């Protein structure tokens, strides 16, 4: 199943590498990755798409939330190929 995650991340050097490294270390492929600025120049929004079952998603969410640069992680619900 495809999951879209939205992550608010401190805009620090190496923060994106730490998030991507977390997925790589656990052999989870990132299908899509987008990073954008927010209204606060100290925070970036990272949107990524991953495949996996519900248990895998929960594990990814728990581990991502533990990263020091991560401020918030939410899962966007998908209906077909559109965001609900």
PyMOL Python script that loads the backbone (N, CA, C, O; Angstrom):
from pymol import cmd

cmd.read_pdbstr("""\
ATOM      1  N   UNK A   1       0.827  -1.175   0.000  1.00  0.00           N
ATOM      2  CA  UNK A   1       0.000   0.000   0.000  1.00  0.00           C
ATOM      3  C   UNK A   1       0.879   1.250   0.000  1.00  0.00           C
ATOM      4  O   UNK A   1       1.931   1.279   0.638  1.00  0.00           O
ATOM      5  N   UNK A   2       0.448   2.253  -0.704  1.00  0.00           N
ATOM      6  CA  UNK A   2       1.203   3.498  -0.813  1.00  0.00           C
ATOM      7  C   UNK A   2       0.774   4.460   0.292  1.00  0.00           C
ATOM      8  O   UNK A   2      -0.416   4.625   0.561  1.00  0.00           O
ATOM      9  N   UNK A   3       1.766   5.094   0.931  1.00  0.00           N
ATOM     10  CA  UNK A   3       1.514   6.038   2.012  1.00  0.00           C
ATOM     11  C   UNK A   3       2.245   7.343   1.715  1.00  0.00           C
ATOM     12  O   UNK A   3       3.396   7.335   1.278  1.00  0.00           O
ATOM     13  N   UNK A   4       1.568   8.461   1.956  1.00  0.00           N
ATOM     14  CA  UNK A   4       2.175   9.779   1.802  1.00  0.00           C
ATOM     15  C   UNK A   4       2.365  10.376   3.186  1.00  0.00           C
ATOM     16  O   UNK A   4       1.417  10.476   3.965  1.00  0.00           O
ATOM     17  N   UNK A   5       3.590  10.769   3.487  1.00  0.00           N
ATOM     18  CA  UNK A   5       3.917  11.359   4.784  1.00  0.00           C
ATOM     19  C   UNK A   5       4.289  12.818   4.608  1.00  0.00           C
ATOM     20  O   UNK A   5       4.979  13.182   3.656  1.00  0.00           O
ATOM     21  N   UNK A   6       3.833  13.642   5.520  1.00  0.00           N
ATOM     22  CA  UNK A   6       4.207  15.045   5.553  1.00  0.00           C
ATOM     23  C   UNK A   6       4.997  15.267   6.834  1.00  0.00           C
ATOM     24  O   UNK A   6       4.512  14.990   7.931  1.00  0.00           O
ATOM     25  N   UNK A   7       6.222  15.770   6.686  1.00  0.00           N
ATOM     26  CA  UNK A   7       7.124  15.925   7.824  1.00  0.00           C
ATOM     27  C   UNK A   7       7.561  17.380   7.916  1.00  0.00           C
ATOM     28  O   UNK A   7       8.045  17.947   6.936  1.00  0.00           O
ATOM     29  N   UNK A   8       7.395  17.987   9.090  1.00  0.00           N
ATOM     30  CA  UNK A   8       7.953  19.303   9.343  1.00  0.00           C
ATOM     31  C   UNK A   8       9.323  19.083   9.959  1.00  0.00           C
ATOM     32  O   UNK A   8       9.480  18.331  10.921  1.00  0.00           O
ATOM     33  N   UNK A   9      10.299  19.749   9.389  1.00  0.00           N
ATOM     34  CA  UNK A   9      11.695  19.470   9.687  1.00  0.00           C
ATOM     35  C   UNK A   9      12.435  20.773   9.943  1.00  0.00           C
ATOM     36  O   UNK A   9      12.241  21.751   9.221  1.00  0.00           O
ATOM     37  N   UNK A  10      13.281  20.793  10.963  1.00  0.00           N
ATOM     38  CA  UNK A  10      14.117  21.969  11.183  1.00  0.00           C
ATOM     39  C   UNK A  10      15.040  22.142   9.985  1.00  0.00           C
ATOM     40  O   UNK A  10      15.617  21.174   9.490  1.00  0.00           O
ATOM     41  N   UNK A  11      15.170  23.345   9.536  1.00  0.00           N
ATOM     42  CA  UNK A  11      15.979  23.651   8.365  1.00  0.00           C
ATOM     43  C   UNK A  11      17.449  23.730   8.773  1.00  0.00           C
ATOM     44  O   UNK A  11      18.038  24.810   8.806  1.00  0.00           O
ATOM     45  N   UNK A  12      18.027  22.583   9.079  1.00  0.00           N
ATOM     46  CA  UNK A  12      19.412  22.477   9.531  1.00  0.00           C
ATOM     47  C   UNK A  12      20.217  21.647   8.537  1.00  0.00           C
ATOM     48  O   UNK A  12      19.670  20.794   7.838  1.00  0.00           O
ATOM     49  N   UNK A  13      21.498  21.902   8.484  1.00  0.00           N
ATOM     50  CA  UNK A  13      22.379  21.128   7.602  1.00  0.00           C
ATOM     51  C   UNK A  13      22.346  19.656   8.006  1.00  0.00           C
ATOM     52  O   UNK A  13      22.541  19.320   9.174  1.00  0.00           O
ATOM     53  N   UNK A  14      22.098  18.784   7.031  1.00  0.00           N
ATOM     54  CA  UNK A  14      22.100  17.345   7.270  1.00  0.00           C
ATOM     55  C   UNK A  14      20.779  16.762   7.727  1.00  0.00           C
ATOM     56  O   UNK A  14      20.675  15.544   7.876  1.00  0.00           O
ATOM     57  N   UNK A  15      19.756  17.587   7.958  1.00  0.00           N
ATOM     58  CA  UNK A  15      18.470  17.075   8.451  1.00  0.00           C
ATOM     59  C   UNK A  15      17.822  16.135   7.433  1.00  0.00           C
ATOM     60  O   UNK A  15      17.327  15.068   7.796  1.00  0.00           O
ATOM     61  N   UNK A  16      17.825  16.531   6.170  1.00  0.00           N
ATOM     62  CA  UNK A  16      17.234  15.688   5.125  1.00  0.00           C
ATOM     63  C   UNK A  16      17.996  14.373   4.990  1.00  0.00           C
ATOM     64  O   UNK A  16      17.386  13.323   4.786  1.00  0.00           O
ATOM     65  N   UNK A  17      19.292  14.420   5.100  1.00  0.00           N
ATOM     66  CA  UNK A  17      20.113  13.209   5.004  1.00  0.00           C
ATOM     67  C   UNK A  17      19.785  12.248   6.147  1.00  0.00           C
ATOM     68  O   UNK A  17      19.758  11.034   5.949  1.00  0.00           O
ATOM     69  N   UNK A  18      19.537  12.787   7.337  1.00  0.00           N
ATOM     70  CA  UNK A  18      19.194  11.916   8.468  1.00  0.00           C
ATOM     71  C   UNK A  18      17.853  11.220   8.249  1.00  0.00           C
ATOM     72  O   UNK A  18      17.707  10.042   8.576  1.00  0.00           O
ATOM     73  N   UNK A  19      16.878  11.935   7.699  1.00  0.00           N
ATOM     74  CA  UNK A  19      15.576  11.312   7.427  1.00  0.00           C
ATOM     75  C   UNK A  19      15.723  10.246   6.340  1.00  0.00           C
ATOM     76  O   UNK A  19      15.249   9.123   6.507  1.00  0.00           O
ATOM     77  N   UNK A  20      16.370  10.590   5.240  1.00  0.00           N
ATOM     78  CA  UNK A  20      16.560   9.627   4.152  1.00  0.00           C
ATOM     79  C   UNK A  20      17.391   8.432   4.623  1.00  0.00           C
ATOM     80  O   UNK A  20      17.130   7.297   4.223  1.00  0.00           O
ATOM     81  N   UNK A  21      18.381   8.683   5.463  1.00  0.00           N
ATOM     82  CA  UNK A  21      19.218   7.619   5.999  1.00  0.00           C
ATOM     83  C   UNK A  21      18.452   6.648   6.865  1.00  0.00           C
ATOM     84  O   UNK A  21      18.750   5.454   6.880  1.00  0.00           O
ATOM     85  N   UNK A  22      17.464   7.154   7.591  1.00  0.00           N
ATOM     86  CA  UNK A  22      16.614   6.297   8.412  1.00  0.00           C
ATOM     87  C   UNK A  22      15.900   5.274   7.539  1.00  0.00           C
ATOM     88  O   UNK A  22      15.826   4.097   7.893  1.00  0.00           O
ATOM     89  N   UNK A  23      15.371   5.720   6.394  1.00  0.00           N
ATOM     90  CA  UNK A  23      14.680   4.814   5.484  1.00  0.00           C
ATOM     91  C   UNK A  23      15.669   3.830   4.850  1.00  0.00           C
ATOM     92  O   UNK A  23      15.381   2.638   4.748  1.00  0.00           O
ATOM     93  N   UNK A  24      16.804   4.319   4.436  1.00  0.00           N
ATOM     94  CA  UNK A  24      17.800   3.462   3.789  1.00  0.00           C
ATOM     95  C   UNK A  24      18.319   2.392   4.753  1.00  0.00           C
ATOM     96  O   UNK A  24      18.509   1.242   4.358  1.00  0.00           O
ATOM     97  N   UNK A  25      18.547   2.764   6.006  1.00  0.00           N
ATOM     98  CA  UNK A  25      19.071   1.824   6.990  1.00  0.00           C
ATOM     99  C   UNK A  25      18.095   0.690   7.270  1.00  0.00           C
ATOM    100  O   UNK A  25      18.503  -0.395   7.683  1.00  0.00           O
ATOM    101  N   UNK A  26      16.819   0.936   7.050  1.00  0.00           N
ATOM    102  CA  UNK A  26      15.797  -0.076   7.298  1.00  0.00           C
ATOM    103  C   UNK A  26      15.271  -0.696   6.009  1.00  0.00           C
ATOM    104  O   UNK A  26      14.241  -1.370   6.010  1.00  0.00           O
ATOM    105  N   UNK A  27      15.980  -0.464   4.921  1.00  0.00           N
ATOM    106  CA  UNK A  27      15.657  -1.037   3.605  1.00  0.00           C
ATOM    107  C   UNK A  27      14.269  -0.657   3.094  1.00  0.00           C
ATOM    108  O   UNK A  27      13.598  -1.464   2.450  1.00  0.00           O
ATOM    109  N   UNK A  28      13.839   0.575   3.382  1.00  0.00           N
ATOM    110  CA  UNK A  28      12.573   1.093   2.860  1.00  0.00           C
ATOM    111  C   UNK A  28      12.898   2.067   1.740  1.00  0.00           C
ATOM    112  O   UNK A  28      13.658   3.015   1.935  1.00  0.00           O
ATOM    113  N   UNK A  29      12.323   1.835   0.574  1.00  0.00           N
ATOM    114  CA  UNK A  29      12.535   2.740  -0.548  1.00  0.00           C
ATOM    115  C   UNK A  29      11.606   3.938  -0.436  1.00  0.00           C
ATOM    116  O   UNK A  29      10.452   3.804  -0.029  1.00  0.00           O
ATOM    117  N   UNK A  30      12.113   5.104  -0.799  1.00  0.00           N
ATOM    118  CA  UNK A  30      11.303   6.306  -0.906  1.00  0.00           C
ATOM    119  C   UNK A  30      10.930   6.437  -2.372  1.00  0.00           C
ATOM    120  O   UNK A  30      11.805   6.584  -3.226  1.00  0.00           O
ATOM    121  N   UNK A  31       9.624   6.385  -2.673  1.00  0.00           N
ATOM    122  CA  UNK A  31       9.166   6.467  -4.058  1.00  0.00           C
ATOM    123  C   UNK A  31       9.192   7.896  -4.580  1.00  0.00           C
ATOM    124  O   UNK A  31       9.474   8.123  -5.757  1.00  0.00           O
ATOM    125  N   UNK A  32       8.902   8.854  -3.719  1.00  0.00           N
ATOM    126  CA  UNK A  32       8.860  10.255  -4.119  1.00  0.00           C
ATOM    127  C   UNK A  32       9.256  11.106  -2.928  1.00  0.00           C
ATOM    128  O   UNK A  32       8.908  10.795  -1.789  1.00  0.00           O
ATOM    129  N   UNK A  33       9.988  12.188  -3.196  1.00  0.00           N
ATOM    130  CA  UNK A  33      10.461  13.070  -2.129  1.00  0.00           C
ATOM    131  C   UNK A  33      10.411  14.504  -2.624  1.00  0.00           C
ATOM    132  O   UNK A  33      10.938  14.825  -3.689  1.00  0.00           O
ATOM    133  N   UNK A  34       9.770  15.366  -1.838  1.00  0.00           N
ATOM    134  CA  UNK A  34       9.693  16.788  -2.168  1.00  0.00           C
ATOM    135  C   UNK A  34       9.962  17.584  -0.907  1.00  0.00           C
ATOM    136  O   UNK A  34       9.435  17.263   0.158  1.00  0.00           O
ATOM    137  N   UNK A  35      10.770  18.611  -1.021  1.00  0.00           N
ATOM    138  CA  UNK A  35      11.048  19.498   0.105  1.00  0.00           C
ATOM    139  C   UNK A  35      10.685  20.913  -0.308  1.00  0.00           C
ATOM    140  O   UNK A  35      11.024  21.361  -1.404  1.00  0.00           O
ATOM    141  N   UNK A  36       9.991  21.610   0.583  1.00  0.00           N
ATOM    142  CA  UNK A  36       9.568  22.977   0.280  1.00  0.00           C
ATOM    143  C   UNK A  36       9.762  23.860   1.504  1.00  0.00           C
ATOM    144  O   UNK A  36       9.767  23.389   2.641  1.00  0.00           O
ATOM    145  N   UNK A  37       9.919  25.136   1.243  1.00  0.00           N
ATOM    146  CA  UNK A  37      10.023  26.115   2.322  1.00  0.00           C
ATOM    147  C   UNK A  37       8.651  26.342   2.948  1.00  0.00           C
ATOM    148  O   UNK A  37       7.625  26.117   2.305  1.00  0.00           O
ATOM    149  N   UNK A  38       8.634  26.782   4.181  1.00  0.00           N
ATOM    150  CA  UNK A  38       7.395  27.179   4.856  1.00  0.00           C
ATOM    151  C   UNK A  38       7.467  28.675   5.131  1.00  0.00           C
ATOM    152  O   UNK A  38       8.433  29.333   4.745  1.00  0.00           O
ATOM    153  N   UNK A  39       6.452  29.213   5.795  1.00  0.00           N
ATOM    154  CA  UNK A  39       6.470  30.636   6.145  1.00  0.00           C
ATOM    155  C   UNK A  39       7.578  30.966   7.132  1.00  0.00           C
ATOM    156  O   UNK A  39       8.044  32.104   7.203  1.00  0.00           O
ATOM    157  N   UNK A  40       7.992  29.966   7.889  1.00  0.00           N
ATOM    158  CA  UNK A  40       9.083  30.131   8.849  1.00  0.00           C
ATOM    159  C   UNK A  40      10.381  29.662   8.184  1.00  0.00           C
ATOM    160  O   UNK A  40      10.492  28.488   7.832  1.00  0.00           O
ATOM    161  N   UNK A  41      11.356  30.546   8.007  1.00  0.00           N
ATOM    162  CA  UNK A  41      12.592  30.133   7.328  1.00  0.00           C
ATOM    163  C   UNK A  41      13.400  29.076   8.083  1.00  0.00           C
ATOM    164  O   UNK A  41      14.331  28.500   7.520  1.00  0.00           O
ATOM    165  N   UNK A  42      13.064  28.813   9.337  1.00  0.00           N
ATOM    166  CA  UNK A  42      13.784  27.805  10.116  1.00  0.00           C
ATOM    167  C   UNK A  42      13.182  26.410   9.960  1.00  0.00           C
ATOM    168  O   UNK A  42      13.715  25.438  10.494  1.00  0.00           O
ATOM    169  N   UNK A  43      12.055  26.313   9.218  1.00  0.00           N
ATOM    170  CA  UNK A  43      11.346  25.039   9.079  1.00  0.00           C
ATOM    171  C   UNK A  43      11.096  24.744   7.611  1.00  0.00           C
ATOM    172  O   UNK A  43      10.731  25.633   6.842  1.00  0.00           O
ATOM    173  N   UNK A  44      11.296  23.483   7.225  1.00  0.00           N
ATOM    174  CA  UNK A  44      10.983  23.005   5.876  1.00  0.00           C
ATOM    175  C   UNK A  44       9.915  21.929   5.974  1.00  0.00           C
ATOM    176  O   UNK A  44       9.776  21.267   7.002  1.00  0.00           O
ATOM    177  N   UNK A  45       9.165  21.762   4.894  1.00  0.00           N
ATOM    178  CA  UNK A  45       8.177  20.679   4.827  1.00  0.00           C
ATOM    179  C   UNK A  45       8.674  19.638   3.848  1.00  0.00           C
ATOM    180  O   UNK A  45       8.983  19.943   2.696  1.00  0.00           O
ATOM    181  N   UNK A  46       8.745  18.424   4.314  1.00  0.00           N
ATOM    182  CA  UNK A  46       9.183  17.285   3.522  1.00  0.00           C
ATOM    183  C   UNK A  46       7.968  16.404   3.272  1.00  0.00           C
ATOM    184  O   UNK A  46       7.302  15.985   4.218  1.00  0.00           O
ATOM    185  N   UNK A  47       7.675  16.123   2.013  1.00  0.00           N
ATOM    186  CA  UNK A  47       6.580  15.222   1.662  1.00  0.00           C
ATOM    187  C   UNK A  47       7.185  14.037   0.944  1.00  0.00           C
ATOM    188  O   UNK A  47       7.912  14.201  -0.036  1.00  0.00           O
ATOM    189  N   UNK A  48       6.887  12.836   1.430  1.00  0.00           N
ATOM    190  CA  UNK A  48       7.435  11.660   0.772  1.00  0.00           C
ATOM    191  C   UNK A  48       6.403  10.556   0.667  1.00  0.00           C
ATOM    192  O   UNK A  48       5.456  10.484   1.449  1.00  0.00           O
ATOM    193  N   UNK A  49       6.609   9.698  -0.318  1.00  0.00           N
ATOM    194  CA  UNK A  49       5.719   8.565  -0.580  1.00  0.00           C
ATOM    195  C   UNK A  49       6.523   7.289  -0.407  1.00  0.00           C
ATOM    196  O   UNK A  49       7.617   7.145  -0.951  1.00  0.00           O
ATOM    197  N   UNK A  50       5.952   6.355   0.370  1.00  0.00           N
ATOM    198  CA  UNK A  50       6.583   5.058   0.613  1.00  0.00           C
ATOM    199  C   UNK A  50       5.544   3.962   0.434  1.00  0.00           C
ATOM    200  O   UNK A  50       4.343   4.217   0.525  1.00  0.00           O
ATOM    201  N   UNK A  51       6.005   2.745   0.182  1.00  0.00           N
ATOM    202  CA  UNK A  51       5.138   1.572   0.099  1.00  0.00           C
ATOM    203  C   UNK A  51       5.358   0.713   1.333  1.00  0.00           C
ATOM    204  O   UNK A  51       6.476   0.600   1.835  1.00  0.00           O
ATOM    205  N   UNK A  52       4.284   0.114   1.811  1.00  0.00           N
ATOM    206  CA  UNK A  52       4.402  -0.798   2.936  1.00  0.00           C
ATOM    207  C   UNK A  52       3.054  -1.055   3.572  1.00  0.00           C
ATOM    208  O   UNK A  52       2.085  -0.340   3.313  1.00  0.00           O
ATOM    209  N   UNK A  53       2.996  -2.084   4.410  1.00  0.00           N
ATOM    210  CA  UNK A  53       1.754  -2.387   5.099  1.00  0.00           C
ATOM    211  C   UNK A  53       1.597  -1.461   6.314  1.00  0.00           C
ATOM    212  O   UNK A  53       2.466  -0.631   6.581  1.00  0.00           O
ATOM    213  N   UNK A  54       0.494  -1.609   7.041  1.00  0.00           N
ATOM    214  CA  UNK A  54       0.204  -0.724   8.175  1.00  0.00           C
ATOM    215  C   UNK A  54       1.241  -0.861   9.289  1.00  0.00           C
ATOM    216  O   UNK A  54       1.614   0.135   9.908  1.00  0.00           O
ATOM    217  N   UNK A  55       1.709  -2.076   9.551  1.00  0.00           N
ATOM    218  CA  UNK A  55       2.721  -2.278  10.591  1.00  0.00           C
ATOM    219  C   UNK A  55       4.026  -1.581  10.230  1.00  0.00           C
ATOM    220  O   UNK A  55       4.667  -0.962  11.080  1.00  0.00           O
ATOM    221  N   UNK A  56       4.411  -1.685   8.970  1.00  0.00           N
ATOM    222  CA  UNK A  56       5.623  -1.017   8.495  1.00  0.00           C
ATOM    223  C   UNK A  56       5.476   0.489   8.623  1.00  0.00           C
ATOM    224  O   UNK A  56       6.406   1.171   9.053  1.00  0.00           O
ATOM    225  N   UNK A  57       4.311   1.015   8.252  1.00  0.00           N
ATOM    226  CA  UNK A  57       4.066   2.451   8.349  1.00  0.00           C
ATOM    227  C   UNK A  57       4.174   2.923   9.794  1.00  0.00           C
ATOM    228  O   UNK A  57       4.797   3.950  10.062  1.00  0.00           O
ATOM    229  N   UNK A  58       3.581   2.195  10.719  1.00  0.00           N
ATOM    230  CA  UNK A  58       3.652   2.586  12.131  1.00  0.00           C
ATOM    231  C   UNK A  58       5.092   2.605  12.636  1.00  0.00           C
ATOM    232  O   UNK A  58       5.480   3.495  13.392  1.00  0.00           O
ATOM    233  N   UNK A  59       5.878   1.620  12.216  1.00  0.00           N
ATOM    234  CA  UNK A  59       7.283   1.578  12.612  1.00  0.00           C
ATOM    235  C   UNK A  59       8.039   2.778  12.049  1.00  0.00           C
ATOM    236  O   UNK A  59       8.833   3.396  12.756  1.00  0.00           O
ATOM    237  N   UNK A  60       7.797   3.111  10.779  1.00  0.00           N
ATOM    238  CA  UNK A  60       8.441   4.262  10.152  1.00  0.00           C
ATOM    239  C   UNK A  60       8.065   5.539  10.890  1.00  0.00           C
ATOM    240  O   UNK A  60       8.929   6.372  11.167  1.00  0.00           O
ATOM    241  N   UNK A  61       6.788   5.701  11.211  1.00  0.00           N
ATOM    242  CA  UNK A  61       6.335   6.905  11.901  1.00  0.00           C
ATOM    243  C   UNK A  61       6.995   7.040  13.271  1.00  0.00           C
ATOM    244  O   UNK A  61       7.467   8.121  13.624  1.00  0.00           O
ATOM    245  N   UNK A  62       7.034   5.964  14.041  1.00  0.00           N
ATOM    246  CA  UNK A  62       7.658   6.007  15.372  1.00  0.00           C
ATOM    247  C   UNK A  62       9.132   6.393  15.276  1.00  0.00           C
ATOM    248  O   UNK A  62       9.606   7.240  16.033  1.00  0.00           O
ATOM    249  N   UNK A  63       9.856   5.769  14.339  1.00  0.00           N
ATOM    250  CA  UNK A  63      11.287   6.019  14.230  1.00  0.00           C
ATOM    251  C   UNK A  63      11.578   7.421  13.687  1.00  0.00           C
ATOM    252  O   UNK A  63      12.544   8.061  14.101  1.00  0.00           O
ATOM    253  N   UNK A  64      10.747   7.892  12.768  1.00  0.00           N
ATOM    254  CA  UNK A  64      10.944   9.229  12.207  1.00  0.00           C
ATOM    255  C   UNK A  64      10.716  10.288  13.282  1.00  0.00           C
ATOM    256  O   UNK A  64      11.455  11.270  13.355  1.00  0.00           O
ATOM    257  N   UNK A  65       9.700  10.090  14.111  1.00  0.00           N
ATOM    258  CA  UNK A  65       9.402  11.063  15.177  1.00  0.00           C
ATOM    259  C   UNK A  65      10.531  11.168  16.197  1.00  0.00           C
ATOM    260  O   UNK A  65      10.646  12.180  16.889  1.00  0.00           O
ATOM    261  N   UNK A  66      11.361  10.142  16.299  1.00  0.00           N
ATOM    262  CA  UNK A  66      12.478  10.164  17.253  1.00  0.00           C
ATOM    263  C   UNK A  66      13.659  11.004  16.772  1.00  0.00           C
ATOM    264  O   UNK A  66      14.510  11.384  17.576  1.00  0.00           O
ATOM    265  N   UNK A  67      13.721  11.298  15.473  1.00  0.00           N
ATOM    266  CA  UNK A  67      14.837  12.095  14.955  1.00  0.00           C
ATOM    267  C   UNK A  67      14.776  13.502  15.524  1.00  0.00           C
ATOM    268  O   UNK A  67      13.703  14.098  15.609  1.00  0.00           O
ATOM    269  N   UNK A  68      15.921  14.028  15.911  1.00  0.00           N
ATOM    270  CA  UNK A  68      15.982  15.303  16.608  1.00  0.00           C
ATOM    271  C   UNK A  68      15.514  16.489  15.755  1.00  0.00           C
ATOM    272  O   UNK A  68      14.974  17.452  16.299  1.00  0.00           O
ATOM    273  N   UNK A  69      15.707  16.440  14.448  1.00  0.00           N
ATOM    274  CA  UNK A  69      15.331  17.551  13.575  1.00  0.00           C
ATOM    275  C   UNK A  69      13.860  17.522  13.168  1.00  0.00           C
ATOM    276  O   UNK A  69      13.361  18.492  12.597  1.00  0.00           O
ATOM    277  N   UNK A  70      13.164  16.430  13.451  1.00  0.00           N
ATOM    278  CA  UNK A  70      11.760  16.281  13.040  1.00  0.00           C
ATOM    279  C   UNK A  70      10.857  16.939  14.077  1.00  0.00           C
ATOM    280  O   UNK A  70      10.926  16.625  15.265  1.00  0.00           O
ATOM    281  N   UNK A  71      10.009  17.855  13.613  1.00  0.00           N
ATOM    282  CA  UNK A  71       9.081  18.556  14.491  1.00  0.00           C
ATOM    283  C   UNK A  71       7.713  17.888  14.520  1.00  0.00           C
ATOM    284  O   UNK A  71       7.074  17.846  15.571  1.00  0.00           O
ATOM    285  N   UNK A  72       7.249  17.362  13.379  1.00  0.00           N
ATOM    286  CA  UNK A  72       5.935  16.733  13.300  1.00  0.00           C
ATOM    287  C   UNK A  72       5.892  15.811  12.093  1.00  0.00           C
ATOM    288  O   UNK A  72       6.525  16.085  11.073  1.00  0.00           O
ATOM    289  N   UNK A  73       5.143  14.715  12.208  1.00  0.00           N
ATOM    290  CA  UNK A  73       4.943  13.776  11.107  1.00  0.00           C
ATOM    291  C   UNK A  73       3.455  13.444  11.053  1.00  0.00           C
ATOM    292  O   UNK A  73       2.857  13.080  12.066  1.00  0.00           O
ATOM    293  N   UNK A  74       2.859  13.570   9.867  1.00  0.00           N
ATOM    294  CA  UNK A  74       1.472  13.150   9.693  1.00  0.00           C
ATOM    295  C   UNK A  74       1.375  12.288   8.442  1.00  0.00           C
ATOM    296  O   UNK A  74       2.178  12.408   7.517  1.00  0.00           O
ATOM    297  N   UNK A  75       0.375  11.418   8.437  1.00  0.00           N
ATOM    298  CA  UNK A  75       0.087  10.585   7.274  1.00  0.00           C
ATOM    299  C   UNK A  75      -1.090  11.196   6.552  1.00  0.00           C
ATOM    300  O   UNK A  75      -2.114  11.490   7.169  1.00  0.00           O
ATOM    301  N   UNK A  76      -0.958  11.391   5.252  1.00  0.00           N
ATOM    302  CA  UNK A  76      -2.054  11.908   4.442  1.00  0.00           C
ATOM    303  C   UNK A  76      -2.843  10.730   3.907  1.00  0.00           C
ATOM    304  O   UNK A  76      -2.257   9.807   3.341  1.00  0.00           O
ATOM    305  N   UNK A  77      -4.158  10.740   4.071  1.00  0.00           N
ATOM    306  CA  UNK A  77      -5.007   9.650   3.604  1.00  0.00           C
ATOM    307  C   UNK A  77      -5.121   9.693   2.092  1.00  0.00           C
ATOM    308  O   UNK A  77      -5.266  10.765   1.504  1.00  0.00           O
ATOM    309  N   UNK A  78      -5.055   8.525   1.461  1.00  0.00           N
ATOM    310  CA  UNK A  78      -5.188   8.442   0.015  1.00  0.00           C
ATOM    311  C   UNK A  78      -6.437   7.671  -0.345  1.00  0.00           C
ATOM    312  O   UNK A  78      -6.730   6.627   0.237  1.00  0.00           O
ATOM    313  N   UNK A  79      -7.166   8.193  -1.305  1.00  0.00           N
ATOM    314  CA  UNK A  79      -8.317   7.497  -1.889  1.00  0.00           C
ATOM    315  C   UNK A  79      -7.994   7.344  -3.360  1.00  0.00           C
ATOM    316  O   UNK A  79      -8.017   8.318  -4.112  1.00  0.00           O
ATOM    317  N   UNK A  80      -7.687   6.106  -3.776  1.00  0.00           N
ATOM    318  CA  UNK A  80      -7.229   5.914  -5.151  1.00  0.00           C
ATOM    319  C   UNK A  80      -5.885   6.592  -5.314  1.00  0.00           C
ATOM    320  O   UNK A  80      -4.941   6.262  -4.597  1.00  0.00           O
ATOM    321  N   UNK A  81      -5.774   7.533  -6.239  1.00  0.00           N
ATOM    322  CA  UNK A  81      -4.539   8.268  -6.454  1.00  0.00           C
ATOM    323  C   UNK A  81      -4.653   9.721  -6.047  1.00  0.00           C
ATOM    324  O   UNK A  81      -3.792  10.524  -6.407  1.00  0.00           O
ATOM    325  N   UNK A  82      -5.696  10.086  -5.302  1.00  0.00           N
ATOM    326  CA  UNK A  82      -5.876  11.469  -4.886  1.00  0.00           C
ATOM    327  C   UNK A  82      -5.886  11.560  -3.370  1.00  0.00           C
ATOM    328  O   UNK A  82      -6.246  10.602  -2.687  1.00  0.00           O
ATOM    329  N   UNK A  83      -5.496  12.693  -2.856  1.00  0.00           N
ATOM    330  CA  UNK A  83      -5.492  12.918  -1.416  1.00  0.00           C
ATOM    331  C   UNK A  83      -6.898  13.280  -0.979  1.00  0.00           C
ATOM    332  O   UNK A  83      -7.541  14.146  -1.573  1.00  0.00           O
ATOM    333  N   UNK A  84      -7.375  12.608   0.071  1.00  0.00           N
ATOM    334  CA  UNK A  84      -8.734  12.867   0.569  1.00  0.00           C
ATOM    335  C   UNK A  84      -8.730  14.006   1.567  1.00  0.00           C
ATOM    336  O   UNK A  84      -9.781  14.368   2.095  1.00  0.00           O
TER     337      UNK A  84
END
""", "prot")
cmd.dss("prot")
cmd.show_as("cartoon", "prot")
cmd.util.cbc("prot")
cmd.orient("prot")
